[in-house]
């Protein structure tokens, strides 16, 4: 299929690597992601350079998915209309969640763990693999194309004993993360004031409560890795390959434009809008503008739609 996208430089290339320099939208400080029992992920390079993980790969997958969803209309953004995904409804038919917004995509318990096992049984039959024996990931890719294209880019692990003994998993084709280099700590703090009884019982939420916090300064870079070899390995044909590449680039472009408010104290923007995103590999590839991707995607979706479920949106009822 021919579109206005020029992807020829990606032919026979194993990876597309992109980088984008970021900065706080105001001031110099930012708040990184935190992990239970760890806090901020701080580490040093062999040369002693202090580094900080600002946003993890798993969190970035969720954010790249979120830019595809229009909360106001309760559906995909308009240019992605027609892409297959699974909607979960309650017993009254009211929408609860969907495979775009669920952290584990099709492996969401709201999709696979309800009383209604019809969709689970459909997956089990279409994947056609017993608890033992070789796993055919092309069958999994075909099923994901049919029910949730998003999972082809961000990966999925169908951890169900009834589906190939829990061995059906697909790695991420699109990986993103954000790091900061040469970081320094910006300590600060404050007090939660109680104007009625400053010496009240703080265990019950009364009284003045002082607190400290740590933010950071440093050189922030977002990294993106699109595994082109993995996408070709799905064996789904040229039209699907082009759709997946265009969709991945759309997610990256839109995230960098609209999705960089990661936390209240971590609101970022591109450091140099003119330079925008750097293509590190392969040489000779120019990243399409967001407008070009939005124009091309409806045609890409239509060309690949022969492998989609009909209708494209599959509805699963969840009741415990």
N, C-alpha and C positions, 0 to 999 in steps of 0.2 A: 504494500500500500504506500502511495506517495502522499506526503504531507509537506507543509511548509517548514518542517524541522529538518535540519541538516545533521544527521547522525552518522555520516559516512566515516568520520574519524574514529568512531567507536568499534567499527567492524574488526573482528579478530583480536580485539584488545581484551585482556582479562579483567581489568579494573578501571573504574573512573574514580579518581581521587580529587577532592575539592577541599579548599580551605577558605575561611572567611574571618578576617580580623574584626573583633567586636570591642565595644567600649560601653561603660555605663552611660545611660541616656542623660543623666544628671550627676554631677560630682565625679568622684574617683573611686568610691567604694562599692563593693557588691557582696552579696551573700551567696555562698556556694550551697550545693546540695549537702545534706547531712545524712549519715547512716547510723542505725541503732548500734549502741555500744562502741561507736567509732567517732562520730561527729564528722567534721570536714575531712575529706580524703587528701591529706598533705603528704608529699613525698619529695625526695631529692634525686636528681639525675646523678650519674657517676661523677660529673664535674662539680657537683655540689649545688647546682642551680635548684632553687626551691620551686616546687610545682604544686598545683592544686587542681583537683577534678571539680569543675564547676557544674557539669551536668553529665550524668552517666549514660551509657548506651541504652540501657533499658528505659530510662526516663525519656530520652530523646525519641525512642520509637513511639512512645505514647504521644509525645508532642507533635511528631510528624503525622501521626494519624489524626490528631485533633484538628489540624488545619484543614482537613478534608470535610469536616462536619460543620453544618450551619445550624447552630442551636436555635436560632429564631424560627426557622422553618421546620426544624426537627427532621432534617434529612441531609444527604450529601450536598455540598455546595453545587450550584447549578451546572458548572462545567463538567462535573463528574456524574451527572445523572445517567443512570443505566448501568453503573457498576454494580456487580452483585455483592450483597452482604446479608447477614442474618439479623432480623429484628426479633427481640424477645418481648412478649406481651404477657400480662397477667390473666387471671381467669375471666376478667371483664373485657379483655381485648385492648387494655390500655398499655401503651409502650412502657417498658421498664428499662431496657438497655439494648445494646446491639454489638455486633462483632467488631465494629469500628472503634467503639469507645471502651470495650472490655480489655483489660490489661493483657489477658492471655488469648485474646481473639476467639477463635472457634473452640478453644479449650476452656472457655468460661463455664463455671458450674451452672450458670443460668441457662446455658444452651444444652449442656450434656447431662446435668444432674437432676432435672425435674422429673415429675411423674410421667410426663409424656416422653416416651423413648423413641418416637418415630424418626426424628432427625438423626439421633444416634444410630439407630438401626440402618437408616439410609447410608450414612457414612461407612458403617461397618461392611455393608454389602458392596458398596462402590469401591472400597479400598481392597476388598477381596483377599485379605491376608490372614492366615491363622496365627495362633500364638507363637508358633515356631516356623522356621523357613525364611528365605530371603525377603527383605522388605523392598518393594519397588517404589522408590520415591517419585517416579514419574506418575504413578497412579495417584499419589498424594497431591502432586502439583496439579493434576487434571481436576481433582475434586476441589482444590482451593480456587482454581480458576472458575469453577462452576458456582461456588457458594460464597467465596470471600477473597477477591483478588488482593485485598490488603494484606492477607496472610502470606501471599507469595513474596512480598517485599520485606515484611517484618518478621517472618518466621512463625512457627507454631510447633507445639509439642502436645500431641494428643495422648495424654497420659492415662489412657483407659485400657485395662486388661483385656476388654472385649474387642479392642482394635489393635490387632497385631501384637498382643501382649504388652501394650504400652510403648512400642518401639517406633511409632510413626512420628518423626520430628523433622522439621525443615529449618535450617539455619537462616539467619538474616541475610537477605540479599542487599539491603540498604542499612548501613550502620552509621550512626552519627554520635558524636560526643563533643564536649566543650572542656578545654583545659585552660589554665592560666599559668604563665611563666614568670619567674622572678618575683614571686609573691611576697608581700609583707602583710603583717597583721595590723588591723586598725581597731584597737580595743575601745569600747565605749560602754555605756550603761544608762540606767535611769531608775526611776522609782514609780511604782504604782501607788498613787496617793489615795488616802481615805480621808476626805474632808470632814467626815462626821466623827470618826473615832480612830485617830492615827495609831493608837496602841491596841487596836482590836485583835481578836484571835485570827492570825494569818492562816491557820489551818482550815478555817471556815470561809476564807476569802475576804476577811475584814483587815483593817490596819494598813499601814504603809509597808510596801514590800520593795526593797531595793533589788536591782538585778544588774547583771553584766552581760555584755554581748561582744562578739568578735566578728568583724567584717574584714574584707581583704582588698588589697590593691594589687594590680599586676597586668601583664599583657595577655589579653584573652583571645583565644582562637577556637573557632568551631571547625571540626573535621568531619568529612563525609566520605564514605567508601561504598561505591556501588559495584557489587560483584557481577560483572557482565558474564563471566564464564558460568557462574551458577545459573543465571537466568537462561542462557542458551541450553544448559544441561537439563532444564525442565522438559525440553522436547515439545514445546507447545506451539511452535511455528513462529514465523517472522512477524505476523501481525500482533501476537501476544507479546513478543519480545519488545517490539516498538512501544506498545502500550505501557509495559512495565517501566521502561526507561523514561518515557515521557511523564508517567505518573510520579516516579521517583524524583525527577528534576522539578516537577511542579511542587511537590511537598517541600523540597529544600528551598526553592525560591520563595514560596509562600510563608514558610516558617521564618525565614530571615526578614521578611517584610512585616509579618503580623504576629509572630509567636514568640518574640524575645522577652516578654515580661514573664520571667521564669518564677519569680517570687516577689513579694512586696518590696524587698530590699535588693532585688536583682533584676533590674529593668535595663535591657541592653539594646544596642543598635549597631549597625555596621559602622566600623571605624572610618572607612573611606567609601562613601556611597559611589563615588566615581569608579574606584577600582573594583568594588563589589566583591565577587567571588573569584578566587584564583583557581584555575585548573592546573593541578600539579602533574597529572597524568591522565590520558596520553597528551603529548604535544600536538598541537594543530587543531585541538577541539575547542570550539567556542560555545560556552554555555548559553542556551537560548534564554531570551528574556521571558518574564512571567507572562506577558501578553501573548507572545508567540505560543507558549505552552497551552494557555487557556484556549487559544484559537484552534490548536491541533487536537486537543484531547477528545472532543466529541466524535471526530472522525476515527480516532484510534479506538475508542470504545465501540463504535459501530462495527469496525472491521474485525474486532476480536469477539464480538458478541455471540458468535456461533457456539462458543464453549461455555456460555453463561447459563445459569438456571433460568427457566421461563415460568413465571416472571422472575426478574433478576433479584428481587427481594424475597428471601425465604422467611416465613414467619414461624416462630417456635413459641409454644405456650409453656410458661413456667408456673408450676405449682409444686410446693414441697409435699 
